[in-house]
Amino acid sequence: MKTINALVSTAHEMDARRIALLVQKACGFDSEIRIRCEERKMNAKSLMGVLTLGITGGKEVEISAFGEDEEKAAEGIAAFLQEA
């Protein structure tokens, strides 16, 4: 298991389009990926699940990945959320 904490960039609005891109990126990995925002934790490959997290710029999230490419998956999702 690989876990990374990431601060979500304020440069991009985390609207439905950006969340869809996040889910699409997560689906490119074989590992199971979970995102925790405050007290809620969801499957990063579920559009509806990630939308309900209420991720906004400036929030800290926890990304956990389990599987064959867990390190690349966690780092890839963290980089996506942090990019300016």
N, C-alpha and C positions, 0 to 999 in steps of 0.2 A: 504494500500500500504506500502510495506517495501522497502527501498532504502539503499544500501550499496556501498561505494566506496572501491575498492580493487586495490592494486598494483600487477600486474602480475609478478610472479616469473621469474627470469632469469635462473633458474635451468633447465627448460624444454623449448625446442623449440616449439612454437605454430604452428606446421605444420598441415597438413590436418588430420593426424591420431589423434593428440591431440585435434583438434577442433571437430572431430567426437565423441571423448570420452566426451567432454564438452556437446555437443548436446544430446548425449545419457543420460547423467546425468540430463540435464534439462528436458528431456522427462519423467523422472521418477517422476516428480512433477505434481500436478494437476493445479497449478497456472500458469498464463501467466507470462512469464519472458522476460524482455528486457535487452539487454546489450548496453551501450553507450560507444564508444571509440572515443575520440575527438568529432567531430561534427556528427558522424553517430550513429544511433540507430537501432538495429535489434532484431527480435524475436530470443531468445536463442534456440528455438526448430527447427530452420531452418538452416540446414547445409550450404547451399549456402549463406544465409544472414550473418551468423557468419564469414564465410570465407572472405567475402568482407570487414569486419571491419578492417582487418589488425592488429589484436592484436599481439603484440610482448612483450617479457620480458622487464620489466621495465616501461611499460605504465600503467597509471591509468585508470581503467574502472569504470563505474557506473552500478550497477545491480539493477533493479527494478522488484519487483514481486507483482502481484495482484491476490488474490484468497484465498482459504481455507487454504493452507499451505504456504502462502507467506513468513513468517519468516524463516521457514526451507529451502525453495527454495532459497531465497537470500543468506542466510548464507552458504548453500551447494555449490552454484556456486562460491561464493567468496572464500571459502576454497579450492576448486578445482584449481582456478586460482592462489592462493597464495602458494600452497604446493610446498615445495622444493624437 
